[in-house]
């Protein structure tokens, strides 16, 4: 399923694009700057990407901003990242709402300080009824952790006899995930030249097309985004089915 672009172009926008935003640290290092400067420029790339996604008619944009494993980084860097998250949520809240963007957050909120949780809940509440782009921020998120939590929830339902194990299928599992009401990504983009998914949306990426770019995240441009979509449109999605004679 694809939705038409809203501007004049010769490609069709995927319904759901997920992006692993990688390369902030290398961007800063290559310029002799502290890592926090890379993260700040990365925040500019987020604004640019959200604006482009809305202009192209993409329905869902999921950005992998901070993984479960990222909590192991040095305290100074985590502090800088949390400061930038506070700034982004507080400064962009009204603008996201004005542009009809709905914001969602997936991940383990319990790891964040109370004021950040409040900011997330405020912007989710403010934008809940918006009908434009749905921006999903994956923060303190891990795919394996998400699946494990879904299994625990199903196990409790089985123990309480609210769920029959014989009825558990692919759709059942999907319904217990954090993305239960979000379609699986059509396209995954990873910047910085790395070619792995890093514990991101492990269940949901089963039939997603991958595009890996050498561009570091702070330099990710509208043209990079459009080029990735053009690459996506050049592929034939089979979902495991053979096409033509065997």
C-alpha positions as CSV (number, residue, x, y, z in Angstrom):
1,X,0.0,0.0,0.0
2,X,1.4,3.4,-1.0
3,X,0.1,6.9,-0.7
4,X,0.6,9.6,-3.4
5,X,3.0,12.4,-2.9
6,X,1.5,15.8,-2.3
7,X,4.1,17.7,-4.4
8,X,4.9,17.2,-8.1
9,X,7.4,14.3,-8.4
10,X,7.9,11.1,-10.3
11,X,8.1,8.8,-7.3
12,X,5.5,7.6,-4.8
13,X,6.0,8.0,-1.1
14,X,5.9,4.9,1.1
15,X,3.3,4.9,3.8
16,X,5.8,4.3,6.6
17,X,9.5,5.2,6.6
18,X,11.8,4.3,9.5
19,X,15.2,5.8,9.9
20,X,18.2,4.8,12.0
21,X,19.9,8.2,12.6
22,X,23.6,7.3,12.7
23,X,26.8,9.3,12.5
24,X,26.4,12.3,14.8
25,X,29.6,11.4,16.7
26,X,31.7,10.8,13.5
27,X,30.4,14.1,12.0
28,X,31.7,16.0,15.1
29,X,35.0,14.1,15.3
30,X,35.8,14.7,11.6
31,X,35.5,18.5,12.4
32,X,37.4,18.4,15.6
33,X,34.2,19.3,17.6
34,X,32.8,17.7,20.8
35,X,30.2,15.0,20.2
36,X,27.4,17.2,21.5
37,X,27.8,19.4,18.5
38,X,27.1,16.4,16.3
39,X,24.0,15.7,18.3
40,X,22.9,19.4,18.0
41,X,23.3,19.3,14.2
42,X,21.5,16.0,14.2
43,X,18.5,17.7,15.8
44,X,18.5,20.1,12.9
45,X,18.4,17.1,10.5
46,X,15.4,15.8,12.5
47,X,13.5,19.0,11.9
48,X,14.4,19.0,8.2
49,X,13.4,15.3,7.8
50,X,10.1,15.7,9.5
51,X,9.3,18.7,7.3
52,X,10.3,16.7,4.2
53,X,8.2,13.7,5.2
54,X,5.1,15.8,5.6
55,X,5.7,17.5,2.3
56,X,6.1,14.2,0.5
57,X,2.9,12.7,1.9
58,X,4.4,10.0,4.1
59,X,1.9,8.9,6.7
60,X,4.3,7.5,9.4
61,X,7.9,8.5,10.1
62,X,9.7,6.5,12.8
63,X,13.1,7.9,14.0
64,X,15.4,5.7,16.1
65,X,16.9,8.4,18.4
66,X,18.1,6.5,21.5
67,X,18.4,2.8,22.1
68,X,18.2,0.7,25.2
69,X,21.9,0.1,24.9
70,X,22.7,3.8,24.6
71,X,22.3,4.2,28.4
72,X,25.7,2.6,28.6
73,X,27.3,5.7,27.1
74,X,29.4,8.1,29.2
75,X,27.2,10.1,31.6
76,X,28.3,13.4,30.1
77,X,27.1,12.4,26.7
78,X,23.8,11.0,28.1
79,X,23.3,14.3,29.9
80,X,23.9,16.2,26.7
81,X,21.4,14.0,24.8
82,X,18.7,14.4,27.5
83,X,19.2,18.2,27.4
84,X,18.7,18.2,23.6
85,X,15.6,16.0,24.0
86,X,14.2,18.4,26.5
87,X,14.9,21.3,24.2
88,X,13.4,19.6,21.2
89,X,10.2,18.5,22.9
90,X,9.6,21.9,24.5
91,X,10.6,24.1,21.5
92,X,9.0,21.9,18.8
93,X,5.7,21.1,20.5
94,X,3.7,24.0,19.2
95,X,5.3,23.8,15.7
96,X,4.4,20.1,15.4
97,X,0.9,20.8,16.4
98,X,0.6,23.7,14.0
99,X,1.8,21.5,11.2
100,X,-0.9,18.8,12.0
101,X,1.8,16.3,13.1
102,X,0.9,13.6,15.6
103,X,3.7,12.6,17.9
104,X,4.2,9.2,19.5
105,X,7.0,7.8,21.6
106,X,7.9,4.1,21.8
107,X,10.4,2.7,24.3
108,X,10.9,2.3,28.0
109,X,9.8,5.6,29.5
110,X,10.7,4.5,33.0
111,X,14.4,5.2,32.3
112,X,13.8,9.0,31.8
113,X,13.6,11.7,34.4
114,X,10.1,12.8,35.4
115,X,10.2,16.1,33.5
116,X,11.1,14.4,30.2
117,X,8.2,12.0,30.7
118,X,5.9,14.9,31.3
119,X,7.1,16.6,28.1
120,X,6.5,13.5,26.1
121,X,3.0,13.0,27.5
122,X,2.2,16.7,27.0
123,X,3.1,16.7,23.3
124,X,1.4,13.3,22.7
125,X,-1.7,14.7,24.3
126,X,-1.6,18.0,22.4
127,X,-1.2,16.3,19.0
128,X,-3.3,13.2,19.6
129,X,-6.1,14.3,17.3
130,X,-3.9,15.6,14.5
131,X,-4.4,13.9,11.1
132,X,-1.2,14.6,9.2
133,X,2.1,12.9,9.6
134,X,2.5,10.6,12.6
135,X,6.0,11.1,14.0
136,X,7.1,8.1,16.1
137,X,10.2,8.7,18.3
138,X,11.9,5.4,19.4
139,X,13.6,6.5,22.6
140,X,15.1,4.1,25.2
141,X,13.9,1.5,22.7
142,X,15.1,-2.0,22.0
143,X,13.5,-4.5,19.6
144,X,14.4,-7.6,21.7
145,X,13.1,-5.9,24.8
146,X,9.9,-5.0,23.1
147,X,9.3,-8.6,22.0
148,X,10.2,-9.9,25.5
149,X,7.6,-7.5,27.0
150,X,5.0,-8.7,24.5
151,X,5.7,-12.3,25.5
152,X,5.3,-11.5,29.2
153,X,2.0,-9.8,28.5
154,X,0.7,-12.8,26.5
155,X,1.9,-15.2,29.2
156,X,-0.1,-13.3,31.8
157,X,-3.2,-13.3,29.6
158,X,-2.8,-17.1,29.1
159,X,-2.3,-17.6,32.9
160,X,-5.5,-15.6,33.6
161,X,-7.3,-17.6,30.9
162,X,-8.0,-14.5,28.8
163,X,-5.9,-15.9,25.9
164,X,-5.9,-19.4,24.4
165,X,-2.4,-20.4,23.3
166,X,-4.0,-22.1,20.3
167,X,-5.2,-18.7,19.1
168,X,-1.8,-17.0,19.1
169,X,-0.7,-16.2,15.6
170,X,1.4,-13.4,13.9
171,X,-1.4,-10.9,14.3
172,X,-1.8,-11.7,18.0
173,X,1.9,-11.0,18.6
174,X,1.8,-7.8,16.6
175,X,-1.1,-6.6,18.8
176,X,1.0,-6.8,21.9
177,X,3.8,-4.7,20.5
178,X,4.3,-1.0,21.1
179,X,3.5,-0.4,17.4
180,X,0.2,-2.4,17.5
181,X,-1.8,0.4,15.8
182,X,1.0,1.4,13.4
183,X,1.7,-0.3,10.0
184,X,5.0,-2.0,9.5
185,X,7.7,0.1,7.8
186,X,7.8,0.0,4.0
187,X,11.3,1.5,3.9
188,X,14.2,1.6,6.4
189,X,17.0,4.1,5.9
190,X,20.2,4.0,7.9
191,X,22.8,6.7,7.5
192,X,26.6,6.7,8.1
193,X,27.4,3.7,6.0
194,X,26.7,1.1,8.6
195,X,24.7,-1.9,7.4
196,X,22.9,-3.4,10.4
197,X,19.6,-2.8,12.2
198,X,20.9,-2.5,15.8
199,X,18.0,-4.0,17.7
200,X,15.5,-1.8,15.9
201,X,11.9,-2.9,15.1
202,X,13.1,-6.5,14.8
203,X,9.5,-7.9,14.3
204,X,8.2,-5.1,12.2
205,X,11.0,-5.1,9.6
206,X,10.2,-8.6,8.4
207,X,9.4,-7.4,4.8
208,X,10.8,-3.9,4.9
209,X,13.1,-2.6,2.1
210,X,16.5,-1.4,3.4
211,X,18.5,1.5,2.0
212,X,21.9,2.3,3.5
213,X,23.5,5.7,2.9
214,X,27.1,6.8,3.5
215,X,25.8,10.3,4.5
216,X,26.3,11.1,8.2
217,X,23.0,11.9,9.9
218,X,23.7,15.7,10.5
219,X,24.2,16.0,6.7
220,X,21.1,14.0,5.8
221,X,19.2,16.3,3.3
222,X,15.9,16.4,1.5
223,X,17.7,15.2,-1.6
224,X,19.1,12.2,0.3
225,X,15.6,11.4,1.5
226,X,14.1,11.6,-2.0
227,X,16.9,9.5,-3.4
228,X,16.2,6.7,-0.9
229,X,12.5,6.8,-1.8
230,X,13.4,6.6,-5.5
231,X,15.6,3.5,-4.7
232,X,12.6,2.0,-2.8
233,X,10.3,2.6,-5.8
234,X,12.7,0.8,-8.1
235,X,12.3,-2.4,-6.2
236,X,9.7,-5.1,-6.5
237,X,8.2,-6.1,-3.2
238,X,7.3,-9.8,-3.2
239,X,6.6,-10.5,0.5
240,X,8.1,-14.0,0.1
241,X,6.0,-14.9,-3.0
242,X,7.6,-15.9,-6.3
243,X,7.0,-13.8,-9.3
244,X,6.8,-15.4,-12.7
245,X,7.8,-19.0,-13.6
246,X,9.6,-21.0,-11.0
